[in-house]
Amino acid sequence: MRLRHPDGQTVHLSYCTNVHPAEDLAGVISQLDTFAEPIRRRLDADVLGLGLWLAAPVAAGLAADPALRRRLRTELDARGLEVVTLNGFPYRSFQAPVVKLGVYHPDWTSPERLEYTLDLARVLVDLLPDDAARGSISTLPLAWRTPWTPAQSGAAARTLEQLAAGLASIAWQTGRAVRVGFEPEPGCVVESTAQAAAQLARVDTDRLGICLDLAHLACAWEEPADALAQLRRAGLPVVKVQVSAALQADDPVAAAEQLSGYVEPRFLHQTRGAGCAGAADPADPAYATDDLDQALADGLPGAWRVHYHVPLHADPEPPLRSTTPVLRGALRELLGGDSAGCDHFDVETYTWGVLPAARRPNSDAELVGGIAAELAFARDELVDLGLTPVPAPVTA
């Protein structure tokens, strides 16, 4: 979906397809029929934006074959779908039975991560709508925090130089610009905006910047205005926003039974107590654990925020709540002024399949309805900030 900021800039709103499992191109195209086109119809939208996730083998195959890229573009166009952003964080098998720490490999010290991301950029330039200003790709914030040695830091810095050079070459060859956003996440080398400013201080900011995930921002107990001011001071552009909400327990003891329903084996659910706000090390075990079951076993002082993306439009069961106030504050800071700044907003609730049983979709149709409701929620939030829905151009 497209909206117009009062300054005239087009803002793209999409949903991220990493909620769906697909490890080949046939699976990706099948998702368009099963989910994406029905969501578009449910929203009565002329065009629906997708934050497409392509596993590494799919990306490599598409990057190597222009005919396959044309086929995918044709399949998207035929269903009223468009792509301006890709999710390049999970490398493959993101909806496997157990993911946990595996999602952080390969990391930004490795040539595999570099080649995957450049493959995604090569694909994206051929998927972009003709009138899109640019494309974006989100990626992991360098690596999981342990181990992280000076040698690894140096290797990552050299790889990011190669990434920027590769993106510049693609732009020169195609005339289309793609930027990569590093996504601060709990437990990673870059968890907070302070760590982003320190670790990414020397990157090429014409090509590289930040993907701001609003659930992660909330889990770090950061205030949106302060976080964005810090990124501006560091000169790091926000190239993409993942519109997401985390789980919050103001009294974890009283909410222990409800919290236990969110313990599951697939994904990490890093948990942060309010004391991590402003800490030099947000992952300090005094107020942080790497998964929810550990937090429930060991305890953390104060209120908790859990890295568990919950549906935007539906509050979790009391006494739990979501961090939608942080989401609203961040959107206001990003879009409420004279300039839109960032123009790619992607709803990313990849946890539908592991929600507590009573809240989990029981069919594809129920998942379609849930994602459509999230997109409607996000669209309405943007409209409340003064943005105006606009139709996309008709594809010839």
C-alpha atoms as one frame of an Amber mdcrd trajectory, in Angstrom:
protein
   0.000   0.000   0.000   1.127   3.521  -0.720   0.541   6.680   1.265   1.536
  10.272   0.639   3.300  12.302   3.318   2.265  15.977   3.560   5.664  16.895
   2.089   4.753  14.931  -1.060   6.964  11.903  -0.463   5.510   8.462  -1.206
   5.604   6.110   1.786   5.393   2.366   1.122   3.641   0.039   3.587   4.065
  -3.720   3.244   3.981  -6.941   5.231   6.971  -9.231   5.609   6.655 -12.698
   4.090   9.124 -14.325   6.505   5.979 -15.475   8.336   5.573 -18.042   5.521
   7.931 -20.990   4.947   9.370 -21.268   1.438  12.737 -22.599   0.361  12.279
 -22.470  -3.424  10.780 -20.161  -6.036   7.710 -22.356  -6.487   6.979 -21.983
  -2.781   7.375 -18.213  -2.951   4.939 -17.973  -5.863   2.492 -20.278  -4.092
   2.474 -17.867  -1.141   1.331 -15.097  -3.436  -1.831 -17.056  -4.249  -2.462
 -18.429  -0.760  -1.789 -15.304   1.264  -0.682 -12.109  -0.482  -3.420 -11.733
  -3.103  -6.205 -12.667  -0.631  -4.804 -10.102   1.834  -4.871  -7.450  -0.887
  -8.480  -8.289  -1.687  -9.423  -8.283   2.002  -8.020  -4.748   2.282  -9.619
  -3.671  -1.012  -6.222  -2.307  -2.052  -5.234  -1.653  -5.656  -1.694  -2.787
  -4.879  -0.302  -4.574  -1.827   3.319  -4.170  -0.792   5.365  -7.219   0.195
   8.518  -7.202   2.279   9.699 -10.302   0.488  11.875 -12.904   2.199  13.957
 -15.084  -0.104  16.060 -17.911   1.300  19.688 -17.824   0.161  19.352 -20.555
  -2.523  16.323 -18.790  -4.026  18.129 -15.452  -4.028  21.181 -16.991  -5.695
  19.076 -18.642  -8.390  17.181 -15.447  -9.160  20.340 -13.323  -9.158  21.952
 -15.618 -11.696  18.985 -15.806 -14.092  17.327 -12.690 -15.562  14.496 -14.822
 -16.958  13.598 -16.031 -13.466  13.594 -12.457 -12.190  11.272 -11.432 -15.027
   9.009 -14.350 -14.176   8.782 -13.337 -10.517   8.096  -9.715 -11.457   5.335
 -10.873 -13.815   3.790 -13.059 -11.107   3.779 -10.114  -8.684   2.295  -7.694
 -11.214  -0.445 -10.145 -12.190  -1.665 -10.272  -8.584  -1.461  -6.567  -7.800
   1.641  -6.919  -5.623   4.788  -4.805  -5.449   8.155  -5.080  -3.711  10.379
  -2.209  -2.586  12.036  -3.980   0.346  13.465  -7.413   1.116  14.146  -9.041
   4.471  17.716 -10.326   4.325  18.101 -11.205   8.013  17.278 -14.961   7.993
  19.603 -16.809   5.609  17.384 -19.877   5.185  14.982 -22.210   7.064  13.457
 -19.401   9.127  10.283 -21.357   9.902  12.123 -24.583  10.800  11.006 -26.369
  13.996  14.009 -24.904  15.861  15.738 -21.682  14.758  17.009 -19.956  17.924
  20.671 -18.827  17.483  20.808 -20.265  13.972  19.191 -17.110  12.567  22.414
 -15.167  13.228  24.522 -17.349  10.921  26.250 -16.673   8.648  27.145 -13.308
  10.146  28.837 -10.216   8.733  32.336 -11.640   9.141  31.581 -14.164   6.391
  31.637 -13.999   2.583  28.380 -16.001   2.516  26.474 -13.171   4.194  27.970
 -10.625   1.784  27.119 -12.666  -1.324  23.578 -13.367  -0.104  22.917  -9.681
   0.483  24.330  -8.636  -2.892  22.257 -11.370  -4.546  19.184  -9.855  -2.891
  20.139  -6.413  -4.215  20.562  -7.814  -7.739  17.086  -9.327  -7.501  15.459
  -6.273  -5.963  16.487  -3.825  -8.675  14.442  -5.901 -11.142  11.430  -6.138
  -8.819  11.201  -2.446  -7.932   8.219  -0.570  -9.335   9.319   1.746 -12.130
   8.486   4.842 -10.062  10.079   3.682  -6.776  12.740   6.039  -5.484  14.939
   3.184  -4.209  14.937  -0.246  -2.609  15.937  -1.444   0.844  17.173  -4.655
   2.445  17.200  -5.350   6.180  19.937  -7.496   7.691  21.282  -8.684  11.017
  23.231  -6.284  13.249  26.648  -7.780  12.465  26.431 -10.918  14.653  25.333
 -12.462  17.914  27.291 -10.741  20.682  29.367 -13.749  21.756  31.997 -14.381
  20.724  32.916 -10.982  19.288  36.633 -10.335  19.119  38.637  -7.414  17.689
  39.576  -9.710  14.802  35.891 -10.363  14.043  35.133  -6.656  14.283  37.881
  -5.934  11.750  36.641  -8.661   9.422  33.095  -7.258   9.577  34.323  -3.744
   8.813  36.092  -4.995   5.696  33.019  -6.941   4.606  30.822  -3.851   4.991
  33.233  -1.922   2.773  32.780  -4.642   0.140  29.021  -4.455   0.603  28.932
  -0.706  -0.009  31.154  -1.096  -3.072  28.929  -3.869  -4.402  25.782  -1.793
  -3.933  27.435   1.139  -5.693  28.349  -1.121  -8.618  24.773  -2.427  -8.889
  23.458   1.149  -8.866  25.916   2.149 -11.596  24.981  -0.852 -13.753  21.192
  -0.600 -13.340  20.445   2.999 -12.407  18.513   1.737  -9.336  19.685   2.389
  -5.769  19.382  -0.174  -2.969  20.282   0.560   0.645  20.963  -1.994   3.393
  19.730  -1.414   6.947  21.323  -3.126   9.947  18.627  -4.084  12.424  19.515
  -3.625  16.125  18.244  -6.668  18.019  18.463  -7.858  21.633  21.512 -10.022
  22.265  23.425  -8.953  19.174  26.612  -6.955  18.714  24.322  -4.028  17.944
  21.367  -4.049  20.343  20.863  -0.367  21.154  21.142   2.850  19.169  24.253
   3.717  21.210  25.851   0.487  20.014  24.726   1.213  16.453  26.414   4.603
  16.584  29.626   3.024  17.912  29.802  -0.064  15.690  28.635   1.532  12.427
  30.330   4.898  12.753  32.472   4.522   9.636  30.115   2.907   7.156  29.177
   4.434   3.801  25.900   6.098   4.794  24.900   6.639   1.169  24.453   2.866
   0.910  24.187   1.614   4.505  22.076   2.607   7.494  19.638   1.302  10.076
  16.540  -0.866   9.899  14.578   0.224  12.961  12.495  -2.631  14.337  10.023
  -1.072  16.763   9.647  -4.205  18.895  13.425  -4.337  19.332  13.508  -0.639
  20.168  10.923  -1.257  22.884  12.825  -4.253  24.279  15.868  -2.026  24.743
  13.604   0.304  26.764  14.637   3.180  24.516  12.553   6.310  24.062  11.896
   6.793  20.346  12.738  10.507  20.315  16.058   9.928  22.093  16.951   6.925
  19.935  16.271   8.731  16.672  18.152  11.815  17.851  21.164   9.612  18.596
  21.024   8.048  15.136  20.819  11.507  13.552  23.851  12.685  15.527  25.738
   9.619  14.327  24.710  10.360  10.732  23.054   6.952  10.358  19.936   7.069
   8.159  16.888   4.958   8.947  16.440   3.171   5.625  13.581   0.910   6.741
  11.185   0.538   9.667   9.772  -2.777  10.807   6.389  -1.978  12.308   6.203
  -4.428  15.195   5.229  -4.661  18.854   6.774  -6.686  21.671   5.221  -8.342
  24.707   5.234  -6.426  28.016   4.603  -7.587  31.583   4.414  -4.773  34.127
   4.305  -7.328  36.974   6.017 -10.486  35.738   5.218 -12.421  38.897   1.494
 -11.785  38.535   1.719 -12.555  34.813   3.884 -15.690  35.089   1.121 -18.054
  33.969   0.315 -15.955  30.888   4.012 -15.484  30.068   4.613 -19.233  30.208
   2.190 -19.618  27.301   4.669 -17.735  25.104   7.570 -20.108  25.788   8.142
 -22.116  22.594  11.024 -23.934  20.872  11.390 -22.162  17.518  12.604 -18.612
  18.162  14.653 -16.818  20.802  12.574 -14.499  22.983  15.187 -12.302  24.597
  13.800 -10.676  27.743  14.847  -7.311  29.146  13.995  -5.718  32.470  13.415
  -1.993  32.661  16.837  -1.569  34.266  18.558  -2.093  30.927  17.443   1.368
  29.773  20.517   3.426  28.996  22.925   0.697  30.127  26.300   0.385  28.435
  25.578  -3.341  28.057  21.833  -3.954  27.592  22.487  -7.712  27.777  23.949
  -7.515  31.297  22.522 -10.577  33.120  21.470  -8.330  35.991  18.466  -7.305
  33.885  18.595  -9.450  30.750  18.191 -13.054  29.626  18.551 -14.615  26.196
  15.189 -16.422  26.291  11.864 -16.192  28.079  12.074 -19.555  29.827  15.338
 -18.433  31.424  13.723 -15.208  32.615  10.830 -17.132  34.159  13.257 -19.506
  35.895  15.746 -16.928  37.151  13.661 -13.764  37.459  14.541 -10.205  36.516
  13.805  -7.047  38.484  11.040  -4.665  37.427   8.777  -4.763  34.391   9.748
  -6.962  31.448   9.691  -6.566  27.705  10.002  -9.746  25.676  11.290 -10.039
  22.114   8.118 -11.697  20.920   6.410  -9.985  17.998   2.700  -9.923  18.849
  -0.131  -9.010  16.442  -0.433  -5.240  16.176  -4.215  -5.049  16.240  -4.966
  -7.448  19.112  -3.900  -6.912  22.721  -2.436  -9.981  24.449  -4.338 -11.522
  27.316  -4.293  -9.422  30.532  -2.303  -8.676  32.558   0.095  -8.739  29.597
   0.095  -5.906  27.106   1.994  -4.926  23.975   4.440  -2.120  23.320   2.213
  -0.315  20.816   2.759   3.008  22.692   6.431   2.772  21.676   5.363   1.967
  18.114   3.110   5.032  18.002   5.806   7.255  19.485   8.359   6.093  16.934
   5.993   6.594  13.985   5.210  10.083  15.269   8.915  10.922  15.467   9.606
   9.467  12.024   6.627  10.868  10.144   5.053  13.607  12.211   7.380  16.389
  11.124   7.914  18.324   7.935   9.784  15.488   6.218   8.952  11.809   5.942
  12.620  10.784   6.070  12.194   7.011   5.907   9.789   5.756   3.225   9.727
   1.950   3.734   7.500   0.540   6.513   7.126  -3.231   6.806   4.767  -5.010
   9.218   6.830  -7.915  10.565   4.945 -10.346  12.798   6.669 -13.619  11.965
   5.420 -15.414  15.099   1.824 -16.208  14.095   2.608 -19.934  13.964   4.016
 -20.092  17.506   1.508 -17.918  19.359  -0.287 -19.513  22.323  -2.820 -21.996
  20.975  -5.856 -19.840  21.729  -4.406 -16.954  19.700  -2.864 -18.929  16.848
  -4.554 -19.036  13.403  -6.079 -22.426  12.669  -6.187 -22.037   8.898  -4.677
 -20.094   6.007  -7.860 -18.016   5.878  -7.478 -17.028   9.527  -3.854 -16.028
   8.917  -4.946 -13.937   5.924  -7.470 -12.184   8.154  -4.910 -11.551  10.889
  -2.266 -10.081   8.586  -4.895  -7.938   6.840  -6.016  -6.620  10.242  -2.410
  -5.748  11.136  -1.925  -3.895   7.863  -5.172  -2.006   8.390  -3.973  -1.074
  11.889  -0.643   0.214  10.529  -2.334   2.092   7.681  -4.732   3.780  10.096
  -1.855   4.813  12.375  -0.109   6.441   9.404  -3.308   8.158   8.308  -3.717
   9.541  11.838  -0.288  11.155  11.363  -1.527  12.996   8.282  -0.547  10.594
   5.513  -3.017  10.038   2.689  -3.583   6.687   0.922  -2.872   6.888  -2.794
  -3.325   4.328  -5.580  -0.262   2.855  -7.225   0.216   3.367 -10.966  -1.340
   0.702 -13.139   1.276  -1.690 -14.521   1.139  -2.008 -18.297
